[in-house]
């Protein structure tokens, strides 16, 4: 576990969620690999080039901690179990045609694989990618991992999997997620955050997507706590939970769900810090108030200050003002900042609001640089550091 002081450089801690838009050239390489037109080595060459560029440009923003942009991943949710979104390299005991994880506001959906048997084991851990990325970095790297509650959606909602009970399956995913986090720290991650975007969606009750109306949020909280129970109090201070209303093709899946359906329950997760989408909320004050009311004294609250679906870069002063307003509701000593979501959680993402993934990539680095500067300004005004 890397020694890292999150107040370094900015006073108020700031860190990314994880993903960055993949360059169009890399997205084309994924398609060519799925079609059998290029080799795995050719794809990895493009992935490495995108990672190197992501880290160099991330460090140039002045950010005290960065990510590799998840350029080698199929998606934030499926990196352990498949090489590409099309299903190339799918893990054993999985097949196509599982339930939808989410149906987005623009009408498109993202579907998970189907569990066909047991056990479920990861093909890849996040640390495998991290180990390849670390040589490019001179600053600390954070690592995002997928939550066991997301992987729980691989199991059919109603029908049992022959020879593999839900209880056996969930024990496997808790152990695999625990290993994922442990390996990331052992490899050199300074911080690890667990992607929990399914949390807000779990209270949406979308009839097109039956799992959302099944009352699963308390069970999701329990699954995440079962993972965190494997870590010490000190380790948990470096483990975060990320929540957002989704982000894919510049669309969202649950922004219409009242945040208070989630927040009182979410803070029952025994994580040390939370990365909370907030800049895109219509009524920020009510969310700030809920965070201040329901978060515990031992939990840091990193508020989202950049809208990842928008091509408009927030100014550093605009971000500073958001933080100062949040400090009216949340103790300033427990405030941090982040981006609302990963900038591109899925490897194939056209970014229609931006016009192209390459332009979206340019905008993402502008937003990150302004997040860092705006956070620094707010820390000076609040006397935090």
N, C-alpha and C positions, 0 to 999 in steps of 0.2 A: 504494500500500500504506500503510494507516494505521499510524502509530507507536503502539504499545500495549505497555505493560509488564504481562505477565500476573500479576505478583506485586502489582500495585497493589491496595490495600485489604485483601487477604486473606492476604498473605504466601505461602501455598501457592496456586498458580494454580487457578482453578476456572472452568469454562465449561459451557454446556449442550451436548447433542448437536445439537438443532435443533428438532424438531417439538413442537407443543402440540395438545391436543384442539381440534378446530374446534367453535365454538358450534353448538348444534342448529339455530339459525336459518340459519347458513351451510351446514350439511349439507343442510338443506331446499332452500336456493337452488341447490345443485349438482344436486339431483334435479329441480327445476323447470326448470333450464337444459337438462339432458339431455332432458327431455320436451318442450322447445320452448315452455314456458309463460312464460319470462322471457327477456330479451335478455342478451347478453354484458355490456352496460353495467350491467344490474341485478345480475348476479352479481358484477361487479367492485366495485360499491358495497358489497356485503356483505363481500367479501374485504378491502377497505380498512378497513372498520369493525373487522373482527376483527384485522387487523394492528395498527391503532392501539391497540386495547385490549390486545393481547399485549405490545406494546412498553412501554406505560405501566405495566402491571402487572408486567412483567418488571423494569423499572427500580426499581419500588417494593420489590422483594425485597432490594435492596442489592447485587445481582450486579454485578461490575465489567464484565462483557461479557454480552450477551444475543443472542437471535435474534428473528426476526419470527414464529417459530412455524410457518413454512411454510404459512401460511393460504391462499396463492394456488395451492398445488401440488396436483395430482392425487394424488401420493404422492412419497416420497423417491426412488423409483426411476424414475418415469415422467414427472416434471415436464418433461424436455426434449422429450418426444415425443408428449404428449397433454394436452389441457386438463382432462379429467375421467377418473375411473376407468372410466366407461362407454365411453370411447373417442371422445367428441366432440372434434374437433380433432386427430385422429391424424396424425402426420407422414407424408409420402410414403414409399412402399415398405414400409409396414407395414399389416397387417390384423389382424382378430380371430383368436383361437384358437391362440396360441403355447404354448410349454411353460410349466408351472407354475414360478414362482420358488420357492414354498414351500408345503408342506402343514403346517398348524399342529396343535398338540397337541389342540385341541378339534375337529379334523376339517375345518375350513374351509381353503380354499386361495386363493392369489393367483396369477392367471395373467397372463403377459406377452403383448403383441401378437406377431404372427407376421411375421417378415421375409419379404417377397415379392420383393425385388430391391434393387439398389444405385443410388447410394450411400446410406448412412445419414447423415443430417444432422439436427442438432437444430432443432426449431421454436423453442425458447426456451432461453436460458441462465439460470443462477441469478442472474446479475447483473441481468437484466431485472426480477426481483422485488425484488432488493436496492435498486436505484435508486429504486423506488417507496416502499420502507420507510424509507430513511435520513432523509427529512425529519421523520419522526415521532420519531426517536431523539435523545437527548442523550448517551447512552453508546455505546461502541464496539459494533458488530454483528459477529458471526461469521456465516459462511456455510457450510452443508453442501452438498456436491455428490455426485452418484452416481459410483461407481467404474466404470472400464471393464470390470472383471470381472463386474459385474452386467449391464451392457449386452451382454456377450458371450453371455449366455443367450438373447438374441433370435435368434441364429443356431441353426438346428436342430442337434440333437446328432449326427445321423447323415447326414441327406440334405443335399447341397449346394444352394445357391440358384443357379439357372441364371444365368450371366453375372456372378456376383458371388462370388468365392472367399472363404473364411474369412479368408485373409491380407489381402485387400483390405478386408474388413469391419473387421477388427481394427485395421488402420492408421487407418481412418476414426474408430473410436471412441476410439483413443488421442489422435488429434489433436483431436477434439471435447472430450474431457475436459480436455485441456491448455488449450484455449481457454476452457472453462468456469471453470477455476481462475484463469487469467490475467485474464479479464474481471472476476471477483469482486474480485480485489485492485485492479484499476484503478478499479473503481467505488467502492471504499472499505471493503471488508471488512478487519477487523483480523486475522482468522484464517480459515482455510478447512480444513474437515475432510472427508475422503472416506468415504462410507458403504460399509462392507465387511462387511455382515451375512451375505453369502453365503459368507464364509470358513469360519466354523464349520460351516455347513450342508454345505459341500463334502466333509466327512468323515463324513457321517451314513449314507450308503448306504441310502437309503429306496427300496425296490422300487417304490413308487407314483410315484416322482419320479426317473426314470432318471439325470438329469445328476448327482445327488448321489453316485452310485457310479462315476463315470467318472474318478476320480483327477485332478480339475481344479485342486486347490489350488496345486500348483507353477506351473501356467500362470497362474492368477489373480495370484499374487505377481509373476510376470514382467510381466503387463500393467500392474499398478499401478506397478512400477518403470520401465517404459517412459514412463509419464506423468511421473513425478517426475524423470526424467533431463533434462527440459526446464527445470528450475528450478535456481537456484544454491543453494549450501549455506545461505546466509543466508535465502533464500526458503523453503527446506524446513523451517527451524525453525518456521515459521508455518503449516505444512501438516500436518494430523493424519490419522490413520486411526481410524475407529470400528468396533469389533466388538461384537456382541451375539448372543444366541440368538433374535433376532426379537422383535417386539412388535406385535400387532394384535388388536383385540377382546379385550384382556387375556389373550392366549394367546401362546405361543412356538413356534418351529419346531425348535430344536436344543439346548435346555437339557440334554438327555440325552447329548449328545456330550461326551466328556472334553475339557476345555480344552487339555490337553497334545497333543491331535491337531492343534491350531491354533497355539498360542503360539510354539513354536520356529521355525516357518516364518514366522509373521506378522512377527516382529521382523527378518526379512530385508528387509522393505519399507523403503526409504530415506526414511522420513518423520521429521519432527522430534519428533512426539509421537503418543501413542496414547490413545484414549478407550475404556476397557475395562469392559464390563459386569461387575459383581462383587458388588453388594449382594445379589442374588438367588441367588448360588451357595450350595450346601449346605456346601461345604468351602472357605471363603475362604482359609485358611492355605496350602493346596496351590497355589492360584492365585497368591497373593502370592509364594510361593517360586519358582514357575515364571517369573513376571515378573522377579523379581530375578535369576534365573539366566540368562534368555535375552535380556533387553533390553540394549541397548548403552549405553555411557556418554554417548553424544550423543543419547539418546532419552528424552524425558519420558514418564512413565506416569501418566495421569489415570484413577484408579480410580472405578468407579461406586459411589455411596454411597446412592442412592435407588432403590427398586424401582418402576419406572414402571407395572407391571401391578397394583399394590396400592393400595387406597384409604386405607391407613394411613400417615399422614405420619411418617417417621422423625424423632425429636427431634434437635435440634442436638447434644446430648451423645452420643447414639447414633452420630451421624455422626462426631463427634470421636473417639470410641473406635475406630471402624473405621479411621480414618486412622492413629491411633497404633499400632494393631496392624500395619497395612501397613508402617509405617516400621521394623518389626523385620526385614523381608525386603527392602525396596526402599529405596535411599538417599534420605533425606528431601529432599535437594536436587533429586531427580528426580521427586518426587511431585506430582501434581495431583489434582483431584477433578472428577467429572461426574455426570450421571444415568446409570442403567444403559443407557438407550436413548432414542430420541425418545419423547415421551409419546404420540404418535399419528401414526405414519409414513404412514398412509393417510387421505385426506380424508374418507371415509365410515367411521366407526368408532363403534359403539354404546356401547363401554366397559361391557360387562355387569357386571363386578365392581364398578363404581362406581355403577351404576344409571342414569346418563345422561352424555352428553358434557359437559354444563354443570357437573355436580358434579365430574367428572374434571378439568375445567379449574381449578376452585377448589382441588382437592387438589394439582394440579401446581405452582401458585404457592406453596402452603404448603411443599411439598417443596423447591422451589428456595430459598426464604428460609432454611430450616433447613440446606440444603447450604452456603449462604454463611456462616452463623453458625458451623456446626460446623467448617468449614474454617478459619475465622479462629481459633477456639479451639485447634484442633490446631496451627496455625502458631505460636501463642504458646507452647504447651507444648513444641514441638520446637525453638523458637528459630530459625524460618525466616522470612525476610522481608527 
